[in-house]
Each structure stands twice: as structure tokens, then as C-alpha cells.
Amino acid sequence: MLPAHQEVLARACPPASSAPVAQTTCRTLSLPNSPSRTSRIGSLALPSLQSSSPRTPHLTKQLGSSIAATKMSLQVPSGNPGSGHSAGANVPKKVGLVLQSLPPRNETGFGKPLHPRTPSNISLDHPPWPAYRGYHEYSFAHATMSHRLPTILAKAIDDVRTTLNEQYEEEKIVDLVECMERMEDLMDDLQSNATLRPIIDDGEGDIPLWNKEIAKCYRGKDFMNAPWLFAEAYKYRRLHECFSLSKFWKSYDVFFRQKCETFSRSGEAVFELSTRFADPYVIDEKLSAEDQLKAKKLIFHELTQVALWGNATDLSLLINMTEDDIKNLQSTGGDHLAATEKNILGNHLEKAWDLISSPNFGNGRKGGRIDIVLDNGGFELHCDMVYADFLIQSGLASQVRFHGKRFAWFVSDVTRPDFDWLINQSVYGHLFPDASEDQVASLRLMGQRWQKYVKEGIFVYEQHPFWISGWTYWHLKREAPDLFLHLADSDLVIFKGDLNHRKLTYDCHAPHDTPFDVAIGPLGSDAGAPPVLTLRTIKSDVVVGIPAEEGARLDKEEPGWKISAKYAVVLLSEGHKGEPIDFV
């Protein structure tokens, strides 16, 4: 029997039939049956990728069920999906997703170059190594663009429908119906593989970032042949646009209800941490200085792993999780962590400890400034807060700056309301009715300490527009120089989770043994770049910083290992902090 997380992914991405199929020049992508444009019930005849989706009058539509049980097929011409060449009259071949690494080179055009492209040949649409794209049918990019994103969008429409049914003011109802119409337009564009249009100016600070990138690199590209990283981010930016153009629903988060419900089912793991770490951190004065440092190191190792594996609970991936599945993924006990450390394929925990415990860390201050670029809210954010709390109490850090998103992003990414909600629920909430008085008290004590940190500027939340752009972090210095200068003042920048790791590494097909500081490009090599630590549970195709033979072994023995959340990496780039920064 597969582990719970693999069963979930297998349900989301059914394998292809093993029956032999004749070679043809077309292939078919399986998409979930989405509600029709007029009734959102029944089958929808999808146009081919070369045609545009029809538009129908909106305000007369009836809004029904979100996803039917059947599947529909969408033909995609073989070869380059953006070429516009006819596929001919051959009978299309139907394929599904197989949970394995990328297909052979002759199927995708992927090579495995020993060296990346030279800097002069790198551009957004031509990254250092070949980019993952939705038309690579055996990659997780294909599963995401063809199945996961339509499913997530349909669930979001369901959420809005629930909210709509709770309204009684006509003006707000009409406004929200118009938001749903824009969501349905987005569903049409996603399912018909429409060309990526510019983002409508809704007053957000990221508009120049998005439309510059589209105009410069992706004009004429569609969802399936643009790089997967950009196309997926573009979908979530379009989803925000559905609400940002409204009068009453600009800040509406279609995923907030789901995030709250998932965290409410995480009580066992939440209290396992709060009962252990609620009391203030105290150093045993009877221990020698050496033993005190060893004790601090043990807790650092443990809580770094807690922050690492807390990332396994990703709502954009775990579409149909049971409560038992969540408990298994969120186990934080010492025995569990010891057993899973062997699954950290690239492990720089010792290097991270050497950096953070160095007398020079923080330029002589008592503790340095640590920045955490957040990933998921809920339980993962709870783990991050416990981790940051320890860093402050132990004196390893004097300030922790949390970097989140300005609006709902990739389902479960942290926004400012998520950040405030978690702290306030820890102090005042009643999410866990079965909890004991001692458990509730321990969580309240932690929450009160976090409130104090926020008021005193020890915990700081920030939300720069660059974090919700389509640019990779290779372009951070050029496209957001103010953010680069801000991060350059940090003593350590910790990037959490899969999406941040994909953006760090350009989300391309680099060899497994590519050194991390090479894979992250300018953020590892430029003068003034801060030390960068990635804590990433592996949930997508790009994997660097591990031995080549280990990657080859897993490709052979464990198909699907790159999207199973069973393995992880903890990788450090020491950067070039303090060197003069040049923006030429």
C-alpha cells in the first residue's frame, strides 16, 4: 500500500493506461470535467488549443456543482505547442500522467547538459537549463496544468458560491456574481489553453512587474507552452484579479476557509509543539559553556527539521486529505524526526549551525537578523513561529522578519490576515474543542509571547510585491533592487517550501548534482548577496544539490519520488554579505 501522501497524489494524477497505443502526431490531455458556462452542470465541449473559448452572457447563468465525476479530453498538437502547425489527420493518442521522473530525451527534447547556458544566452523563456512546461506530458508540470489547476479553481468557485449564498445585500450579491463570472472566464482560458493576456491594472503594486514580463518574454505564449513556473503563478494572479476589480470583495481570499479548516484538524501536532516549547527557553547554568552550546544545537537541529517537514502539508497538492493523513504528515516527535532525517538528501544542517552559532553572526550584535520567506499558512506557519520563537529566546537571532504574500497565492501561502489569525487564534481561539485545559493554556502562552514580539518589532511581517510576481529569484536584484538591498542587510535568509525553491533555482531541468549556490544564480554569486538557506520538502521536478547517483537510484527504484513529499533538502549558500553592491 502506498503512503498517504502518495495515495493522494495518485488520486489527483491517475496513471496512464498500460495498453499499447500506436504512435501518432497528436496527444490528448485529460482535464477534469468543469461545469458548463451556462449551468456549470454536465459536459462541456472544449475547443482545441488553436481556438478561443466562446463567451456567453453572464448574469443569467445558474451556478451549480463545481466538478463532475467524468473526464474530458483536449487535443494538443505534438511537437512545439506554440508552433501553430497542424497535427494532421492522424488519430490522437490518449495519455495520462505516470508518477515518475521526466520522460526520455527523445520524448521531451530535454537534454542533460553538463554546464548551464552562458549568462549572455539566459533569458526568461530560455533559463540556464531547459524549463519545465505543461506540455511535457510525464512531468508534474503536465499534471498541474491539466488537472490540478482546474480542480483548484473549481473548488474556489465553490467557495465563492458558499459565500454568495450567505449574502443579503443586493449590491454585494451582484458584485460577487461578477467576480464569479471573471473566475469562469479564467476557467475557460485555462481549459482552452488561451494565450496569456496582460494583467488588468487593478491598482496593485505588481502590475508593472507582470506586464513587463509578459510583453518582454511571453507575448503569444499560452498556459501549456510558457514555463510552468510562470504559467502557474499567472493563474493565481488572474484569480486575484477576479476580486481586485470589484467594489466590495477586493481582499476576499477564496482559500481562507480551507486554510482555517485544515489547521483546525491539526490539533494533535499543534499541541505536541506548544506543550514542549511554551515555557520560556532556559539555559541550565550548571552546564559548561560547551555543553550549553551542544544543548542549544540539538534544539536548533530539531526545530529546523520541524520547520522543514511542516511544509509537507500543502493545500495546493493535498486535494482530498483525511484527518489521519494530516496527522501522519505533521508528526513532530523526536523519533519521527530521527527516522526522517535520512530522507534529507542534501543536508547542510551542520553548515547552517556553524553559520548561525558563529561569534561573527550578526556583526557582533547579540543574535543576528534572520529573514524567513514564508510558504504555507496554518500548521506550517505555526511551525515557523515556534522555530522563530526559539531563535529569539536562545539569542541566535535578535529579530525575525517574515515575508509573506499580499493576497491569496498558491492556495495556502501566508498572507497578513493568515499571520494575524494564527497568532490571535492561539491566544483567543476555540478551534480545538477536545483539547485539555493544559494544552489550551500552553498555546495561549505561546500566542501571547508572539503578540509581544510583534508589538516590540522583534517579529516583523512584510509583503513586497515581488513575492507575488512571475519573476524567478534570479531576477530579484534587477527587478526589485530595493528588496535586494533590504535582504542584503540580513544575516540569514531562510526560504521555505517548494515554490520558493523552484523560484530560487529557476525551476529548470538542472542535473541533480548541480551545487546549490550555482543553481540559485545571482542570489548565490553576486556581491552583497546574503547567506541563503532553503528548507524544502520535495514536491516537484527540480532537484539540485544531491549526489547524481542518488538521484539516478531514486529515479529507478521509486517512481514519483520527486512529488511524494517523502524527501527533502536543507541547502545553504554562504553568499557574499558585506561586499559592495553594484547595480550595473
C-alpha positions, 0 to 999 in steps of 0.5 A: 500500500502506498503512503498517504501522501502518495495515495493522494497524489495518485488520486489527483494524477491517475496513471496512464493506461498500460495498453499499447497505443500506436504512435501518432502526431497528436496527444490528448490531455485529460482535464477534469470535467468543469461545469458548463458556462451556462449551468456549470452542470454536465459536459462541456465541449472544449475547443482545441488549443488553436481556438478561443473559448466562446463567451456567453452572457453572464448574469443569467447563468445558474451556478451549480456543482463545481466538478463532475465525476467524468473526464474530458479530453483536449487535443494538443498538437505534438511537437512545439505547442506554440508552433501553430502547425497542424497535427494532421489527420492522424488519430490522437493518442490518449495519455495520462500522467505516470508518477515518475521522473521526466520522460526520455530525451527523445520524448521531451527534447530535454537534454542533460547538459553538463554546464548551464547556458552562458549568462549572455544566452539566459533569458526568461523563456530560455533559463540556464537549463531547459524549463519545465512546461505543461506540455511535457506530458510525464512531468508534474508540470503536465499534471498541474496544468491539466488537472490540478489547476482546474480542480483548484479553481473549481473548488474556489468557485465553490467557495465563492458560491458558499459565500454568495449564498450567505449574502443579503445585500443586493449590491454585494450579491451582484458584485460577487456574481461578477467576480464569479463570472471573471473566475469562469472566464479564467476557467475557460482560458485555462481549459482552452489553453488561451494565450496569456493576456496582460494583467488588468491594472487593478491598482496593485503594486505588481502590475508593472512587474507582470506586464513587463514580463509578459510583453518582454518574454511571453507575448503569444505564449499560452498556459501549456507552452510558457514555463510552468513556473510562470504559467502557474503563478499567472493563474493565481494572479488572474484569480486575484484579479477576479476580486481586485476589480470589484467594489466590495470583495477586493481582499476576499481570499477564496482559500481562507476557509480551507486554510482555517479548516485544515489547521483546525484538524491539526490539533494533535501536532499543534499541541505536541509543539506548544506543550514542549516549547511554551515555557520560556527557553532556559539555559541550565547554568550548571552546564559548561559553556560547551555543553550549553552550546551542544544543548542549544544545537540539538534544539536548533537541529530539531526545530529546523527539521520541524520547520522543514517537514511542516511544509509537507502539508500543502493545500495546493497538492493535498486535494482530498486529505483525511484527518489521519493523513494530516496527522501522519504528515505533521508528526513532530516527535523526536523519533519521527524526526530521527527516522526522517532525517535520512530522507534529507538528501542534501543536508547542510544542517551542520553548515547552517549551525556553524553559520548561525552559532558563529561569534561573527553572526550578526556583526557582533550584535547579540543574535543576528537578523534572520529573514524567513520567506514564508510558504504555507499558512496554518500548521506550517506557519505555526511551525515557523513561529515556534522555530522563530520563537526559539531563535529569539529566546536562545539569542541566535537571532535578535529579530525575525522578519517574515515575508509573506504574500499580499493576497491569496497565492498558491492556495495556502501561502501566508498572507497578513490576515493568515499571520494575524489569525494564527497568532490571535487564534492561539491566544483567543481561539476555540478551534480545538474543542477536545483539547485539555485545559493544559494544552489550551493554556500552553498555546495561549502562552505561546500566542501571547509571547508572539503578540509581544514580539510583534508589538516590540518589532522583534517579529516583523511581517512584510509583503513586497510585491515581488513575492507575488510576481512571475519573476524567478529569484534570479531576477530579484536584484534587477527587478526589485533592487530595493528588496535586494538591498533590504535582504542584503542587510540580513544575516540569514535568509531562510526560504521555505517550501517548494515554490520558493525553491523552484523560484530560487533555482529557476525551476529548470531541468538542472542535473541533480548534482548541480551545487546549490549556490550555482543553481540559485544564480545571482542570489548565490554569486553576486556581491552583497548577496546574503547567506541563503538557506532553503528548507524544502520538502520535495514536491516537484521536478527540480532537484539540485544539490544531491549526489547524481547517483542518488538521484539516478537510484531514486529515479529507478527504484521509486517512481514519483519520488520527486512529488511524494513529499517523502524527501527533502533538502536543507541547502545553504549558500554562504553568499557574499554579505558585506561586499559592495553592491553594484547595480550595473 
